[in-house]
Amino acid sequence: MDKLMYVAMSGAKETLATQEANNYNLANVSTTGFKAALSAFQTRGVAGPGFASRAYATAASVGWSDIAGEQQTTGNPLDVALQGAGFIAVQDPAGREAYTRAGDLHVDPTGQLLTAGGRPVLSDSGPIAVPPASSVTIAADGTVSVVGLGQTPNSVAAVGRIKLVNPPGGTLARGNDGLYRTSDGSPAEADASTRLASGVLESSNVNVSSCLVNMIELSRRFELQVRALHTAEEDGQSSAKLLQSGSAA
């Protein structure tokens, strides 16, 4: 009886964990540059004495989907979208280098180039500062150029170059803040082949229909596991009554 309860309990627990990942994707369906989290059930051996064939299932994150989201034209020169693989380097709240696919950038009143989430955009030498200008543009290689106040359109000056990286697969991990970091914490090397498109944004790659179907399936699976727990409890109570009847006789 305890085996049935253990299997049903662990199954319900892991189903809830998978539902949490699915809900996380749904919550970010409108987040610029978001990559859907992937999760899968994996077989684990039961530690301790007993048969080697004993196993149970666990739900675990297996990374994120690399499928590119749709690119939406905005016409805003500070909106940029990565073309293919790659990431934009930003500074996280702890002052360390992190990475994002979200290219909805803006210049704050102090002249810092920031993401929509307020993270400073980095060059190879640190955060990018933009002086007062009549226009700001971002080239395909990440070069940020300005036309100063009172200057002619031909008076273009480069003020920095966004650090673009493309680390090997499996070397990045995504944190709870949605930013990516290298597994060993060291800064990734700049990649000259990574390119941006200006005036467009990459949308989330979450498939809403698949998420909703998955939500229903996981809910039904959880209900079955809870029902199995109730069945195990009822069987245990019935067994106890039979034992009591036998003792009384």
Secondary structure by P-SEA (a helix, b strand, c coil): caaaaaaaaaaaaaaaaaaaaaaaaaaaccccbbbbbbbbbbbbccccccccccbbbbbbbccccccccbbbbcccccbbbbccbbbbbbbccccbbbbbcccccccccccccccccbbbbbccccbbbbcccccccccccbbbbbbcccccccccccccccbbbbcccccccccccccccccccccccccccccccccccccccccaaaaaaaaaaaaaaaaaaaaaaaaaaaaaaaaaaaaaaaaac
